[in-house]
Amino acid sequence: MLVENVFDDTILGLIQKDVLPGSLCVAPVREGDVVTTHSIARILAIDDNTSHEFKVDDLVFCMTTGWRRYAVVKANSSACLPLTVPENVPVTAALGLFGISGYTAYYGLKDILKLKEGDSLIVSGAAGAVGNIVVQYAKNVIKAKIVIGITGSEKKCKWLKEIGADIALNYKADTFAKDLDDATPDLVDAFFDNVGGFVLDRAIARIKRYGRIAACGSISGYDKDVGKPTIGTTWSEDGSDRVATEGFPNIAGALQRGDITLEHAEEIVEVPFTDVPKVWGMLFTGANSGKLVTKLKPSA
């Protein structure tokens, strides 16, 4: 099939020059490679000799297009899937809440941390694509006793409290270490880590004996040429296949009940194709909240 990308995602954990291929679920992106991405694409043409369930003009979820305006992909489940989101939900949620971000949050909470009602939880990167879902699902669905979200601005702290966090801490504050200690006088049962680095170092000290950690991401170490790597920058190799498709009906139910909201949980930035890398640089500066999605401007 010939497809045109409409909305682009990316998988930052694959863009690391020193990561070993055997430690990831797909090949890492090396210098000169097309950047690996998930996308929502529009079908422009289909080979009549191909068996398929798609038709021209359908929007599909693609896993093999990469950062391209146009791509030729196979009409099968190894390359593209029908776009699956509940009725009246934006199609971009297929890249976030009903994509890898949502299933990562669900799987990490349910199968890795085995979080249960009454537990206490710290979430780093709590205003990010995965983190905000973790906060909402842990507090509003699982009914955790205390959910502490860690993020990088006072504005994001305010938003986290609006969506369910009991306490929200700004890791850029001079008082962060003390704030975290004060927020966890009895320590916590679990930690859902999305950033690694010094936040991980601080949070480990606030976990109870036999507590659990979900090592989901380590964005603080994805750009290894900047700053001094710390313990968390090696954890990304453990978090590459945290997806569980059985989470779809549970997440959809939570959204329908109002336990999870998409309001302010997506940031869609429309740019020409050549500016896509600039958009993804926002992830390293904390400029976005929730799921960052690129909308490609139509070709002139």
C-alpha positions in Angstrom: 0.0 0.0 0.0 1.1 3.6 -0.6 0.3 5.7 2.5 0.8 9.3 3.5 1.6 10.0 7.1 -0.8 12.4 8.8 0.2 12.1 12.5 3.6 11.0 13.7 4.9 9.6 16.9 8.4 8.4 17.7 10.1 6.0 20.0 12.9 7.9 21.7 14.3 4.9 23.5 15.5 3.5 20.2 17.6 6.7 19.3 20.6 5.9 21.5 24.0 5.5 19.8 25.4 3.1 22.4 22.5 0.8 23.0 23.0 -2.9 21.9 20.5 -4.2 19.3 19.9 -7.4 21.3 18.5 -5.4 24.3 15.6 -3.9 22.3 12.5 -5.3 20.7 13.3 -3.7 17.4 16.6 -2.5 15.9 17.9 0.8 17.3 18.1 3.9 15.1 21.7 4.6 14.0 23.1 7.7 12.3 21.7 7.9 8.8 18.8 5.6 9.5 15.1 6.5 9.0 13.8 7.3 12.5 11.5 4.5 13.7 8.0 5.8 14.4 4.4 4.8 14.9 2.0 6.9 12.8 -1.5 7.4 11.7 -1.5 7.4 7.9 -4.0 7.8 5.0 -4.1 5.1 2.3 -3.5 6.6 -1.1 -3.3 3.4 -3.2 -3.5 -0.4 -2.8 -2.1 -3.1 -5.0 -5.1 -4.9 -6.4 -3.3 -8.2 -6.2 -2.9 -7.9 -2.4 -5.3 -9.5 0.0 -6.3 -6.8 2.5 -9.1 -5.4 4.6 -8.3 -1.8 3.8 -9.5 0.7 1.2 -8.2 3.9 -0.2 -8.7 6.9 2.1 -8.8 4.8 5.2 -6.8 6.0 8.2 -4.5 3.2 9.5 -2.1 2.7 12.4 1.3 2.1 10.9 4.4 0.7 12.5 6.9 0.7 9.6 6.6 4.1 7.8 9.3 5.9 9.8 9.8 9.6 9.5 8.7 9.8 5.9 6.0 11.8 4.2 5.1 8.9 2.0 5.8 5.2 2.4 5.0 1.8 0.8 4.0 -0.7 3.4 2.6 -4.2 3.5 -1.2 -4.6 3.9 -0.9 -6.9 6.9 -0.7 -6.7 10.7 3.2 -6.6 10.7 3.0 -3.2 9.1 -0.4 -1.6 9.6 -3.5 -2.2 11.7 -7.0 -0.8 11.5 -7.4 2.4 13.5 -9.0 1.4 16.8 -10.3 4.0 19.2 -13.7 4.2 21.0 -16.5 6.2 19.4 -16.2 10.0 19.8 -12.5 9.7 20.8 -9.9 11.7 18.7 -8.0 9.4 16.3 -4.7 10.6 17.7 -5.6 8.7 20.9 -4.4 5.6 18.9 -0.9 6.9 19.4 -1.4 7.7 23.1 -4.1 6.5 25.5 -5.1 3.6 23.1 -1.6 3.0 21.9 1.7 2.1 23.4 1.5 4.8 26.1 -1.8 3.6 27.5 -0.9 -0.1 27.4 2.5 0.6 28.9 0.9 2.4 31.8 -1.7 -0.4 32.3 0.8 -3.2 32.1 3.3 -1.5 34.3 0.7 -0.9 37.0 -1.1 -4.2 36.8 1.5 -6.8 35.9 4.9 -5.3 37.0 4.0 -3.3 40.1 0.8 -5.3 40.9 -0.6 -2.1 42.4 -3.7 -2.6 44.5 -6.1 -0.4 46.4 -4.6 1.3 49.4 -1.0 1.2 48.0 1.2 4.3 47.7 3.0 5.2 44.5 5.6 7.6 43.1 5.4 8.4 39.4 8.3 10.2 37.7 7.7 11.9 34.3 4.2 12.1 35.6 3.0 14.8 33.2 4.3 12.8 30.2 2.5 10.5 27.7 2.7 7.4 30.0 3.0 9.2 33.3 -0.3 11.1 33.2 -2.1 7.8 32.5 -0.3 6.1 35.3 -1.4 8.8 37.7 -5.0 8.7 36.6 -5.4 5.0 36.5 -3.6 4.4 39.8 -5.7 7.0 41.7 -9.0 6.9 40.0 -9.3 3.2 39.0 -7.1 1.2 41.2 -7.8 3.6 44.2 -4.2 3.9 45.4 -4.1 5.6 48.8 -1.4 8.1 47.8 -0.1 9.0 44.3 2.9 11.3 44.1 3.7 12.8 40.7 7.1 14.2 39.8 7.3 16.7 37.0 9.3 19.7 35.8 7.2 22.8 36.4 4.6 24.3 38.7 2.1 24.5 35.9 2.4 20.7 35.4 2.2 20.2 39.1 -1.1 22.0 39.1 -2.4 19.9 36.2 -1.4 16.6 37.9 -3.4 17.5 41.0 -6.4 18.2 38.8 -6.2 14.7 37.2 -5.7 12.7 40.4 -2.3 13.2 42.0 -2.4 13.7 45.8 1.0 15.4 45.8 2.9 16.9 42.8 6.5 17.8 43.1 8.7 19.9 40.8 12.1 18.2 40.5 13.6 21.5 39.3 12.9 23.1 42.7 15.9 23.7 45.0 13.9 22.0 47.7 13.0 18.9 45.7 15.0 16.4 47.8 13.4 17.6 51.0 10.0 17.9 49.4 10.2 14.2 48.4 11.3 13.2 51.8 8.5 15.2 53.4 5.9 13.7 51.0 6.9 10.1 51.9 7.3 10.0 55.7 6.2 6.3 55.7 7.9 5.5 52.4 6.0 4.1 49.4 5.0 0.7 48.1 5.9 1.3 44.5 7.7 3.5 42.0 6.8 3.9 38.3 9.9 5.4 36.7 9.9 7.2 33.4 13.0 9.3 33.6 15.9 7.6 35.4 18.8 9.8 36.4 18.9 11.6 39.7 15.1 11.4 40.2 15.4 7.6 40.2 18.4 7.9 42.6 16.3 10.0 45.0 13.1 7.9 44.7 14.8 4.6 45.4 15.6 5.8 48.9 11.9 6.4 49.5 10.6 2.9 48.7 9.7 0.4 51.4 11.6 -2.8 51.9 10.3 -5.3 49.2 8.8 -2.4 47.3 8.4 -2.6 43.5 9.8 -0.5 40.7 8.6 -0.4 37.1 11.6 0.7 35.0 9.6 2.1 32.1 11.8 4.8 30.6 14.9 6.9 31.1 14.5 10.0 29.2 17.1 11.8 31.3 19.7 9.6 29.6 18.4 9.4 26.1 20.7 12.3 25.1 23.9 10.9 26.5 26.1 13.6 25.2 24.5 16.1 27.5 25.3 16.1 31.2 26.7 13.2 33.3 24.8 9.9 33.0 23.6 8.4 36.3 22.3 5.1 37.4 18.9 5.6 35.6 20.4 6.0 32.1 20.9 2.3 31.8 17.4 1.2 32.7 15.8 1.9 29.3 17.0 -1.5 28.1 14.5 -3.2 30.5 11.5 -1.2 29.4 11.1 -1.8 25.7 8.3 -4.3 25.5 5.8 -3.2 28.2 2.7 -3.5 26.1 -0.5 -5.5 27.0 -3.4 -5.4 24.6 -5.8 -6.7 27.2 -5.7 -3.2 28.7 -7.9 -1.8 25.9 -11.4 -2.5 27.4 -10.3 -1.5 30.8 -8.8 1.8 29.6 -11.9 2.4 27.5 -14.1 1.8 30.4 -12.2 4.2 32.6 -12.4 6.9 30.0 -16.1 6.4 29.6 -16.7 6.6 33.3 -14.6 9.8 33.6 -11.8 8.2 35.6 -9.3 9.1 32.9 -9.4 12.3 30.9 -7.8 13.2 27.6 -8.2 16.9 28.3 -4.8 18.5 28.1 -3.3 15.0 27.8 -2.4 15.4 24.1 -0.3 18.1 22.5 -0.6 18.2 18.7 1.9 20.3 16.9 1.3 21.0 13.2 4.5 21.5 11.2 6.0 21.0 7.8 7.7 17.6 7.4 11.2 19.2 7.6 10.5 20.6 11.1 9.5 17.2 12.7 12.9 16.9 14.5 12.4 20.3 16.1 9.0 19.2 17.6 10.6 16.1 19.2 13.3 18.3 20.8 10.5 19.6 23.0 10.6 16.3 25.0 14.1 17.2 26.3 13.1 20.6 27.4 9.8 19.8 29.1 7.9 22.1 26.8 4.9 19.7 26.4 2.4 18.0 28.6 0.9 14.6 27.9 1.3 12.8 24.6 3.3 14.8 22.0 2.1 14.2 18.4 3.2 15.8 15.2 0.6 16.7 12.6 2.2 17.0 9.2 1.2 20.0 7.2 -0.1 19.0 3.7 2.5 19.2 1.0 2.3 22.4 -1.1 
